[in-house]
Amino acid sequence: MSRLSAKRRKAARRRHKRPPPGASPGTIVIDPAASPAMLRVMAYGPDRITDRELASPEQIRLDDPPAATTWINLDGVGDSATVSAIGTLLELHTLTVADICNVYQRSKVEEYADYLFLVMRMPHPGSPLHTEQISICLKQRVVATFQEQHGDCFDPIRARLAEANGRFRARGADYLAYAIIDAVIDSFFPILESIGDRVEALEDRVLVHPGEKIFRELHEVRRDLLAMRRAVWPLRDPLSMLLRTESPLISAETRVYLRDCYDHLVQVVDLIESHREMVTSLMEVYISQIGQRTNEVMKVLAIIGTVFMPLTFIAGLYGMNFDHNASRWNMPELHWKWGYPAVLLVMMIVALGTLWLFRRFGWIRFGRRRGAESGPAGPDDGSAPSR
């Protein structure tokens, strides 16, 4: 799943085109793979609500019913004409329309004369690790949302609006904007919980059976967390700015809810950072374990080489071609009756003596002492000596 998401992200980066250098402000560049536009308008008041899917922005009626709050939701920003028509209806600035169509904007909030414009990233329900841009325009009694693709996390909001006895309808457009922002931020929690479960499972596997596959999975989790961080971290400053702004479009009561929304955002950021630190620690543990295993292998090879060094010397010494007839001092052991068994015995004694010295110095151990699993007894375990 992670590899597929990475391929989709790379493909999206290849498809995305930015305005050419020196282009006029407000130049719109449409992604050729963008979803077709789907327009949905909800208008509600304390006693009435309408929910319609419209074919064109010309069918939008902002005062139907009178004094109602209108939620304009556009799925798919691939049709620049539709976005521009909605921008004309709501009297949006050309730079705002360009930021809506030119996706991959950094999270930000901008204050205009009669509306607030917010850009943020939202996880896509079909592929949670893939985020899309959502743009929110807040006007007096109007909230307009623009999404890259079809599908969102706003179904609970629509369900709350459909309740006849709910208090949601009695609140203004600023509360609807808060609910949308809060839903986007809260949608990151289930994703981070699933990533946390993956990290815990990888922790057990790293400590028991480290392998190349685990390291690759750790790298994929780390990459997913980096994608989440890029989507969430830039939102801290815009949301803090939204709390500090003195715009008349946001009431004092809604600011309290926005402060709680900011707390949720901080929690999401903290979870991402803690998971990243955990993954980094697991990668370090994996590298240290691989290094320890390599050291153990090298230690065994060094011991084998050290043991065979004197044996090689003895075998090489008695493998020299000296003529015994020329002198009685030329390899007299070669003509001894017990020469071959004696050399083998000396070689065995040298090998065992070398291993004994290694054990004496604590370089190698033969087996595990009893009680080693429960820890050594005596003063070294921190307990007081018995009297």
C-alpha positions as CSV (number, residue, x, y, z in Angstrom):
1,M,0.0,0.0,0.0
2,S,2.8,2.4,0.9
3,R,4.6,1.7,-2.4
4,L,1.5,2.4,-4.3
5,S,1.0,5.6,-2.5
6,A,4.5,6.6,-3.2
7,K,4.0,6.0,-6.9
8,R,0.8,8.1,-6.9
9,R,2.6,10.9,-5.1
10,K,5.4,10.8,-7.7
11,A,2.9,10.7,-10.6
12,A,1.1,13.7,-9.0
13,R,4.3,15.7,-8.8
14,R,5.0,14.9,-12.5
15,R,1.5,16.0,-13.5
16,H,1.5,19.2,-11.5
17,K,2.4,22.3,-13.5
18,R,3.1,25.7,-12.0
19,P,2.5,29.0,-13.8
20,P,5.5,29.9,-15.9
21,P,8.0,32.4,-14.5
22,G,6.9,35.9,-15.0
23,A,3.2,35.0,-15.6
24,S,0.6,37.6,-14.6
25,P,-0.9,37.3,-11.1
26,G,-3.9,35.1,-11.0
27,T,-2.8,32.8,-13.8
28,I,-4.6,29.5,-13.5
29,V,-3.0,26.1,-14.3
30,I,-5.3,23.1,-14.2
31,D,-4.1,19.6,-13.4
32,P,-5.0,17.5,-16.5
33,A,-5.8,14.5,-14.2
34,A,-8.1,16.6,-11.9
35,S,-11.6,15.2,-11.1
36,P,-14.6,16.6,-12.9
37,A,-16.6,19.3,-11.0
38,M,-19.5,18.2,-8.8
39,L,-21.4,21.0,-7.1
40,R,-23.5,20.6,-3.9
41,V,-25.2,23.4,-2.1
42,M,-26.8,23.2,1.4
43,A,-28.8,26.1,2.7
44,Y,-30.1,25.9,6.3
45,G,-31.7,27.9,9.1
46,P,-33.2,27.0,12.5
47,D,-36.4,25.6,10.9
48,R,-35.5,24.6,7.4
49,I,-32.7,23.0,5.3
50,T,-32.3,22.3,1.6
51,D,-29.6,20.0,0.1
52,R,-29.2,20.0,-3.7
53,E,-26.7,18.9,-6.3
54,L,-26.6,21.6,-9.0
55,A,-25.4,21.3,-12.6
56,S,-23.9,24.8,-12.8
57,P,-23.1,27.7,-10.4
58,E,-25.8,29.9,-12.1
59,Q,-28.4,27.8,-10.2
60,I,-27.0,28.9,-6.8
61,R,-29.4,31.1,-4.7
62,L,-27.7,32.6,-1.7
63,D,-31.0,33.9,-0.1
64,D,-33.0,30.7,-0.4
65,P,-34.4,30.4,2.3
66,P,-34.0,34.1,3.4
67,A,-31.4,34.8,6.1
68,A,-30.0,31.3,5.8
69,T,-26.5,30.0,6.0
70,T,-25.3,28.6,2.7
71,W,-22.6,25.9,2.3
72,I,-21.3,25.7,-1.3
73,N,-19.1,22.6,-1.8
74,L,-17.3,21.9,-5.1
75,D,-15.7,18.5,-5.5
76,G,-13.0,18.7,-8.3
77,V,-11.3,21.9,-9.3
78,G,-10.5,20.7,-12.8
79,D,-13.1,23.0,-14.4
80,S,-11.7,26.5,-14.1
81,A,-14.9,28.0,-15.6
82,T,-16.9,26.6,-12.7
83,V,-14.5,27.8,-10.1
84,S,-14.4,31.3,-11.7
85,A,-18.2,31.4,-11.8
86,I,-18.4,30.7,-8.1
87,G,-15.7,33.3,-7.5
88,T,-17.6,35.8,-9.5
89,L,-20.8,35.0,-7.5
90,L,-19.0,35.4,-4.2
91,E,-16.9,38.3,-5.4
92,L,-13.6,36.5,-4.7
93,H,-10.3,38.0,-5.6
94,T,-8.6,36.7,-8.7
95,L,-5.6,35.6,-6.6
96,T,-8.0,33.5,-4.4
97,V,-9.5,31.8,-7.5
98,A,-5.9,31.1,-8.7
99,D,-4.9,29.6,-5.4
100,I,-8.0,27.4,-5.5
101,C,-7.2,26.0,-8.9
102,N,-3.4,25.8,-8.5
103,V,-3.2,23.0,-6.0
104,Y,-0.2,22.2,-3.8
105,Q,-0.5,25.5,-2.0
106,R,1.1,25.8,1.4
107,S,-1.4,26.0,4.3
108,K,-2.3,29.7,4.8
109,V,-5.0,32.1,5.8
110,E,-5.7,35.4,4.1
111,E,-8.0,38.2,5.1
112,Y,-9.8,40.2,2.5
113,A,-12.3,43.0,2.8
114,D,-15.4,40.9,3.1
115,Y,-14.2,37.3,3.4
116,L,-11.5,35.0,4.9
117,F,-9.6,32.5,2.8
118,L,-8.0,29.4,4.3
119,V,-6.0,26.7,2.5
120,M,-5.1,23.4,4.2
121,R,-4.5,19.7,3.4
122,M,-7.1,16.9,4.0
123,P,-6.6,13.1,3.9
124,H,-8.5,11.5,1.1
125,P,-10.9,8.8,2.4
126,G,-10.0,6.3,-0.4
127,S,-6.2,6.6,0.3
128,P,-5.6,8.1,3.7
129,L,-1.9,8.5,3.2
130,H,-2.7,10.7,0.2
131,T,-3.7,14.3,1.0
132,E,-5.5,16.8,-1.1
133,Q,-5.9,20.5,-0.9
134,I,-9.1,22.0,0.4
135,S,-9.8,25.7,0.2
136,I,-12.3,27.4,2.5
137,C,-13.9,30.8,1.9
138,L,-15.8,32.3,4.8
139,K,-18.2,35.2,4.1
140,Q,-21.2,36.6,5.9
141,R,-23.7,33.7,6.0
142,V,-21.8,31.8,3.3
143,V,-19.1,29.1,3.4
144,A,-17.6,27.8,0.2
145,T,-15.3,24.7,0.1
146,F,-13.2,23.6,-2.9
147,Q,-11.7,20.1,-3.0
148,E,-9.4,18.4,-5.5
149,Q,-11.2,15.1,-5.6
150,H,-14.6,13.5,-4.8
151,G,-15.1,12.2,-1.3
152,D,-14.4,13.9,2.0
153,C,-14.8,13.6,5.8
154,F,-17.8,15.9,6.1
155,D,-20.5,13.3,6.3
156,P,-20.9,13.7,10.1
157,I,-21.3,17.5,9.6
158,R,-24.0,16.9,7.0
159,A,-25.7,14.5,9.4
160,R,-25.7,17.0,12.2
161,L,-27.2,19.6,9.9
162,A,-30.0,17.2,8.9
163,E,-31.1,16.8,12.5
164,A,-34.2,18.9,13.1
165,N,-33.5,19.4,16.8
166,G,-29.8,20.1,16.5
167,R,-28.3,23.4,17.6
168,F,-26.0,23.5,14.6
169,R,-28.5,25.2,12.4
170,A,-28.9,28.1,14.9
171,R,-25.3,29.0,14.6
172,G,-23.7,31.1,11.9
173,A,-21.4,30.5,9.0
174,D,-18.3,30.9,11.2
175,Y,-19.3,27.8,13.2
176,L,-19.8,25.8,10.0
177,A,-16.2,26.9,9.0
178,Y,-14.9,25.8,12.4
179,A,-16.7,22.4,12.1
180,I,-15.1,21.8,8.6
181,I,-11.6,22.7,9.9
182,D,-12.1,20.5,13.0
183,A,-13.3,17.6,10.9
184,V,-10.2,17.8,8.6
185,I,-7.8,17.9,11.6
186,D,-9.6,15.1,13.4
187,S,-9.4,12.9,10.3
188,F,-5.6,12.6,10.9
189,F,-6.1,10.8,14.2
190,P,-7.2,7.4,12.8
191,I,-4.3,7.5,10.3
192,L,-1.8,8.2,13.1
193,E,-3.3,5.4,15.2
194,S,-2.9,2.9,12.4
195,I,0.7,4.1,11.9
196,G,1.3,3.8,15.7
197,D,0.1,0.1,15.5
198,R,2.5,-0.5,12.6
199,V,5.4,1.1,14.6
200,E,4.6,-1.1,17.6
201,A,4.5,-4.3,15.5
202,L,7.8,-3.3,13.8
203,E,9.4,-2.7,17.3
204,D,8.7,-6.3,18.3
205,R,10.1,-7.6,15.0
206,V,13.2,-5.4,15.1
207,L,14.1,-6.7,18.6
208,V,13.4,-10.4,17.7
209,H,14.1,-11.0,14.0
210,P,15.8,-8.0,12.4
211,G,16.1,-8.2,8.6
212,E,16.3,-6.1,5.4
213,K,12.5,-6.3,4.9
214,I,11.9,-4.7,8.3
215,F,14.3,-1.8,7.5
216,R,12.5,-1.2,4.3
217,E,9.1,-1.1,6.2
218,L,10.6,1.3,8.7
219,H,11.7,3.6,5.9
220,E,8.2,3.5,4.4
221,V,6.6,4.4,7.7
222,R,9.1,7.2,8.1
223,R,8.2,8.5,4.7
224,D,4.5,8.3,5.4
225,L,5.0,10.3,8.6
226,L,7.0,12.9,6.7
227,A,4.1,13.2,4.3
228,M,1.7,13.7,7.3
229,R,4.1,16.3,8.8
230,R,4.2,18.3,5.5
231,A,0.4,18.3,5.5
232,V,-0.2,19.3,9.1
233,W,2.8,21.3,10.3
234,P,2.3,24.4,8.1
235,L,-1.3,24.7,9.4
236,R,-0.1,25.8,12.9
237,D,0.7,29.4,12.0
238,P,-2.5,30.0,9.8
239,L,-4.8,28.6,12.5
240,S,-3.0,30.7,15.2
241,M,-3.4,33.7,13.0
242,L,-7.1,32.9,12.6
243,L,-7.4,32.9,16.4
244,R,-5.7,36.3,16.7
245,T,-7.5,38.1,13.9
246,E,-10.2,40.6,14.8
247,S,-12.4,39.8,11.8
248,P,-16.1,40.5,12.4
249,L,-16.8,37.2,10.5
250,I,-15.8,35.2,13.5
251,S,-17.7,35.6,16.7
252,A,-16.2,35.4,20.2
253,E,-18.1,32.1,20.8
254,T,-16.6,30.5,17.7
255,R,-13.1,31.6,18.8
256,V,-13.4,29.3,21.8
257,Y,-14.1,26.4,19.5
258,L,-11.2,27.4,17.3
259,R,-8.9,27.3,20.3
260,D,-10.0,23.8,20.9
261,C,-9.4,23.0,17.3
262,Y,-5.9,24.4,17.6
263,D,-5.3,22.1,20.6
264,H,-6.2,19.1,18.4
265,L,-3.8,20.3,15.8
266,V,-1.0,20.4,18.4
267,Q,-1.9,16.9,19.5
268,V,-1.6,15.7,15.9
269,V,1.8,17.3,15.5
270,D,3.0,15.8,18.7
271,L,1.8,12.3,17.6
272,I,3.6,12.7,14.3
273,E,6.8,13.8,16.0
274,S,6.7,11.0,18.6
275,H,6.1,8.4,15.9
276,R,9.0,9.8,13.9
277,E,11.3,9.7,16.9
278,M,10.2,6.1,17.6
279,V,10.9,5.1,14.0
280,T,14.3,6.8,14.0
281,S,15.2,5.0,17.3
282,L,14.1,1.7,15.7
283,M,16.2,2.3,12.7
284,E,19.2,3.0,15.0
285,V,18.4,-0.2,16.9
286,Y,18.3,-2.1,13.7
287,I,21.7,-0.7,12.5
288,S,23.2,-1.4,15.9
289,Q,21.9,-5.0,15.9
290,I,23.2,-5.6,12.4
291,G,26.6,-4.2,13.5
292,Q,26.5,-6.4,16.6
293,R,25.8,-9.4,14.5
294,T,28.6,-8.5,12.1
295,N,31.0,-8.0,15.1
296,E,30.0,-11.5,16.4
297,V,30.8,-13.0,13.0
298,M,34.1,-11.2,12.8
299,K,34.9,-12.3,16.3
300,V,34.3,-15.9,15.5
301,L,36.4,-15.7,12.4
302,A,39.2,-13.9,14.3
303,I,39.1,-16.7,16.9
304,I,39.3,-19.4,14.3
305,G,42.2,-17.6,12.6
306,T,44.0,-17.1,15.8
307,V,43.6,-20.7,16.8
308,F,44.9,-21.9,13.5
309,M,47.9,-19.6,13.4
310,P,50.1,-21.7,15.6
311,L,48.8,-24.8,14.0
312,T,49.7,-23.5,10.6
313,F,53.2,-22.6,12.0
314,I,53.7,-26.2,13.2
315,A,52.4,-27.7,10.0
316,G,54.6,-25.4,8.0
317,L,57.6,-26.2,10.1
318,Y,57.4,-29.9,9.6
319,G,56.5,-29.5,6.0
320,M,59.9,-28.1,5.1
321,N,62.1,-30.4,2.8
322,F,65.3,-30.9,4.8
323,D,67.6,-33.9,4.1
324,H,68.1,-35.9,7.3
325,N,71.0,-37.8,5.7
326,A,73.0,-34.6,5.4
327,S,72.8,-33.9,9.1
328,R,71.2,-35.5,12.1
329,W,69.8,-32.1,13.1
330,N,67.7,-31.8,10.0
331,M,64.2,-32.7,11.2
332,P,65.1,-35.6,13.5
333,E,61.3,-35.9,14.5
334,L,60.5,-37.0,11.0
335,H,62.2,-40.4,11.6
336,W,60.8,-40.8,15.1
337,K,58.3,-43.7,15.6
338,W,55.8,-41.5,17.5
339,G,56.5,-38.3,15.5
340,Y,53.1,-38.0,13.8
341,P,50.9,-38.6,16.9
342,A,53.2,-36.3,18.9
343,V,52.7,-33.5,16.4
344,L,48.9,-34.0,16.4
345,L,49.0,-34.0,20.2
346,V,51.0,-30.8,20.4
347,M,48.6,-29.1,17.9
348,M,45.6,-30.1,19.9
349,I,47.2,-28.9,23.1
350,V,48.0,-25.5,21.5
351,A,44.5,-25.1,20.1
352,L,42.8,-26.0,23.5
353,G,45.3,-23.8,25.3
354,T,44.5,-20.9,23.1
355,L,40.7,-21.3,23.6
356,W,41.3,-21.6,27.4
357,L,43.2,-18.3,27.4
358,F,40.4,-16.6,25.4
359,R,37.9,-17.8,28.0
360,R,40.2,-16.7,30.8
361,F,40.3,-13.2,29.4
362,G,36.5,-13.2,29.0
363,W,36.7,-12.9,25.2
364,I,34.5,-16.0,24.6
365,R,32.0,-17.9,26.7
366,F,31.1,-21.6,26.5
367,G,27.4,-21.8,27.3
368,R,25.3,-19.8,29.8
369,R,25.6,-20.0,33.5
370,R,22.6,-21.1,35.5
371,G,20.5,-18.3,36.8
372,A,21.8,-15.9,34.0
373,E,18.3,-15.4,32.8
374,S,17.1,-14.0,36.1
375,G,20.3,-12.0,36.6
376,P,23.3,-12.5,38.8
377,A,22.9,-12.9,42.5
378,G,24.9,-11.2,45.3
379,P,25.9,-7.5,45.8
380,D,26.0,-6.9,42.0
381,D,22.2,-7.0,41.7
382,G,21.8,-4.1,43.9
383,S,20.4,-6.0,46.9
384,A,21.8,-5.7,50.4
385,P,23.9,-8.7,51.7
386,S,22.2,-11.0,54.1
387,R,23.3,-10.9,57.7
